Amino acid sequence: MTQQQESVVTSERFESGMTWTQYLDHIKRNKAKFQYNYDETPLADEDADAFRRLAELPNGPSRVLVLGEDWCPDVFRGMPVMARIAEAAGMDLRIFPRDDNLDIMGEFLNQGEHQSIPVLVFYTADHKYICHWTERPAKANAEIPEMRKLFDGLDREKDMQEMRRRNDEFQQGPMWGSWRTETVAELRALLEEKCG
């Protein structure tokens, strides 16, 4: 995103977004998966302290906007991680469904063309853009080919129930959990680089 242009995300627009609790009441799909990923993402004290210190800086991330959709695995894994960070740091977290806010999505396209989600956009207390993070950590991108091997030999139409079972099992396994942990590490490094 080029910051020369005026953002559609004004301070007032930001404040119109849903809080984490409001979003949980709003979602139609995967509520249990959002809750599971939230419950399975306790922050280490060191990380919680680091995010709190960053948020307290004059140029620190005191606000965070999240774009997502409840059907997306990267969202129901990543958004709960951001909710945990926001709670620990005292950040004002506001959530916007992507498909109802395509003008916001247009400012944060992945590689200038993809509507990848979630997008986490960090702002100062006086609503100055700091940085944003998109979709999933690098570790997840690197491990997706390995994850896809879980479905080798299955036919998408004939074996849908088995594919769903394996996918649900994967989403409660160690690789999936490591992607949540890596999201915390990437966000901390990004914010320390931009604000620290």
C-alpha positions in Angstrom: 0.0 0.0 0.0 1.3 3.4 -0.8 0.8 5.7 2.0 0.6 8.9 -0.1 -3.1 8.3 -0.8 -5.8 9.0 1.7 -6.9 5.8 3.3 -10.6 4.8 3.4 -9.9 3.7 7.0 -10.5 6.9 8.9 -10.5 7.0 12.7 -14.3 6.9 12.6 -14.4 4.0 10.2 -12.0 2.1 12.4 -14.2 2.6 15.4 -17.2 1.2 13.5 -15.5 -2.2 13.3 -16.5 -5.1 15.5 -14.7 -6.0 18.7 -13.5 -9.6 19.2 -16.6 -10.4 21.3 -19.0 -8.8 18.8 -17.3 -10.7 15.9 -17.7 -14.1 17.7 -21.4 -13.3 18.0 -21.5 -12.3 14.3 -19.8 -15.3 12.7 -21.9 -18.0 11.0 -19.2 -20.7 10.3 -16.4 -22.2 12.3 -17.2 -20.6 15.7 -15.8 -23.6 17.5 -12.5 -23.4 15.4 -12.1 -19.7 16.3 -12.6 -20.6 20.0 -10.2 -23.5 19.8 -7.4 -21.4 18.3 -8.0 -18.7 20.8 -7.9 -21.2 23.7 -4.8 -22.9 22.3 -2.8 -19.6 22.0 -1.6 -18.6 25.4 1.0 -15.9 25.1 4.3 -16.3 26.8 4.9 -13.6 29.5 7.9 -12.3 27.5 5.8 -11.9 24.4 2.9 -10.3 26.3 5.3 -7.8 27.9 6.9 -7.0 24.5 3.6 -6.3 22.9 2.5 -4.2 25.9 5.7 -2.1 25.7 5.3 -1.6 22.0 1.7 -0.5 22.3 2.7 2.0 25.0 5.2 3.8 22.7 4.1 7.1 21.3 4.5 5.6 17.8 3.4 2.2 18.9 0.5 0.0 17.8 -2.4 0.9 20.0 -5.0 0.0 17.3 -5.3 -3.0 15.0 -7.7 -3.6 12.2 -8.4 -7.1 11.0 -10.0 -8.1 7.7 -11.2 -11.6 7.5 -14.0 -14.1 6.7 -15.2 -16.9 9.0 -14.9 -19.6 6.3 -11.1 -19.1 5.9 -8.7 -21.4 7.8 -5.9 -18.7 7.9 -8.5 -16.4 9.5 -9.8 -18.8 12.1 -6.2 -19.7 13.0 -4.7 -16.2 12.8 -7.4 -13.8 14.1 -7.6 -15.5 17.5 -3.8 -15.1 17.8 -4.3 -11.3 17.1 -7.1 -11.2 19.7 -4.8 -12.7 22.3 -2.0 -10.2 21.4 -4.5 -7.2 21.5 -5.8 -8.3 24.9 -2.3 -8.6 26.4 -1.1 -5.3 24.9 -4.3 -3.3 25.5 -4.6 -2.7 21.8 -8.0 -1.6 20.4 -8.9 -4.5 18.0 -11.6 -3.9 15.3 -12.7 -6.5 12.9 -14.2 -6.0 9.4 -15.6 -8.8 7.2 -13.6 -8.6 4.0 -16.4 -9.1 1.5 -18.4 -6.2 3.0 -15.3 -3.9 3.0 -13.7 -4.4 -0.4 -12.6 -0.8 -0.4 -10.4 -1.5 2.7 -9.2 -4.8 1.1 -8.2 -2.8 -2.0 -5.6 -0.9 0.1 -4.0 -4.1 1.4 -3.9 -6.5 -1.5 -1.3 -9.2 -1.3 1.4 -8.5 -4.0 -0.9 -5.8 -5.2 -3.6 -8.2 -6.6 -4.7 -11.0 -4.2 -7.5 -10.5 -1.6 -5.6 -12.7 0.9 -6.8 -12.8 4.5 -6.5 -12.2 7.3 -4.9 -8.8 7.0 -3.8 -7.2 10.3 -3.3 -3.4 10.0 -1.5 -1.6 12.9 -2.1 2.1 13.7 -0.9 4.5 16.4 -3.3 5.9 19.0 -3.8 9.0 16.7 -4.6 6.6 13.8 -1.4 6.9 11.8 -0.6 3.7 9.7 2.4 1.7 11.0 2.4 -1.5 9.0 0.4 -4.5 8.1 0.7 -8.3 8.0 -1.0 -10.7 5.6 -2.4 -14.2 5.6 0.0 -16.6 7.3 3.6 -16.8 8.6 6.4 -17.8 6.3 6.8 -21.1 8.1 3.2 -22.1 7.1 3.9 -21.1 3.4 6.9 -23.3 3.5 5.1 -26.3 5.0 1.9 -26.2 3.0 3.2 -28.8 0.4 3.9 -31.1 3.4 0.4 -30.5 4.7 -1.1 -31.3 1.3 0.4 -34.8 1.4 -2.3 -35.6 4.0 -4.7 -35.7 1.1 -2.7 -37.8 -1.3 -4.7 -40.6 -2.9 -8.1 -39.1 -1.9 -10.7 -38.1 -4.5 -12.2 -34.7 -3.8 -15.7 -35.8 -4.6 -15.7 -39.4 -3.4 -13.7 -39.0 -0.3 -15.0 -35.6 1.0 -15.8 -37.0 4.5 -12.3 -38.5 4.9 -10.7 -35.3 3.7 -12.7 -33.3 6.2 -11.7 -35.7 9.0 -8.0 -35.5 8.1 -8.2 -31.7 7.8 -9.9 -31.4 11.2 -7.2 -33.6 12.7 -4.5 -31.6 11.1 -6.0 -28.4 12.5 -5.5 -29.7 16.0 -2.0 -31.0 15.5 1.5 -29.8 16.1 2.2 -28.2 12.7 -1.0 -26.1 12.9 -0.1 -25.1 16.4 3.4 -24.1 15.3 1.9 -21.8 12.7 0.1 -19.9 15.6 3.3 -19.7 17.5 5.2 -18.4 14.5 2.4 -15.8 13.9 3.2 -14.4 17.3 6.9 -14.3 16.6 6.5 -12.7 13.1 4.2 -10.0 14.5 6.5 -9.2 17.4 9.5 -8.9 15.0 7.6 -6.8 12.6 6.3 -4.4 15.2 9.7 -4.2 16.9 11.3 -3.3 13.6 8.7 -0.6 12.8 8.3 0.9 16.3 11.0 -0.4 18.6 
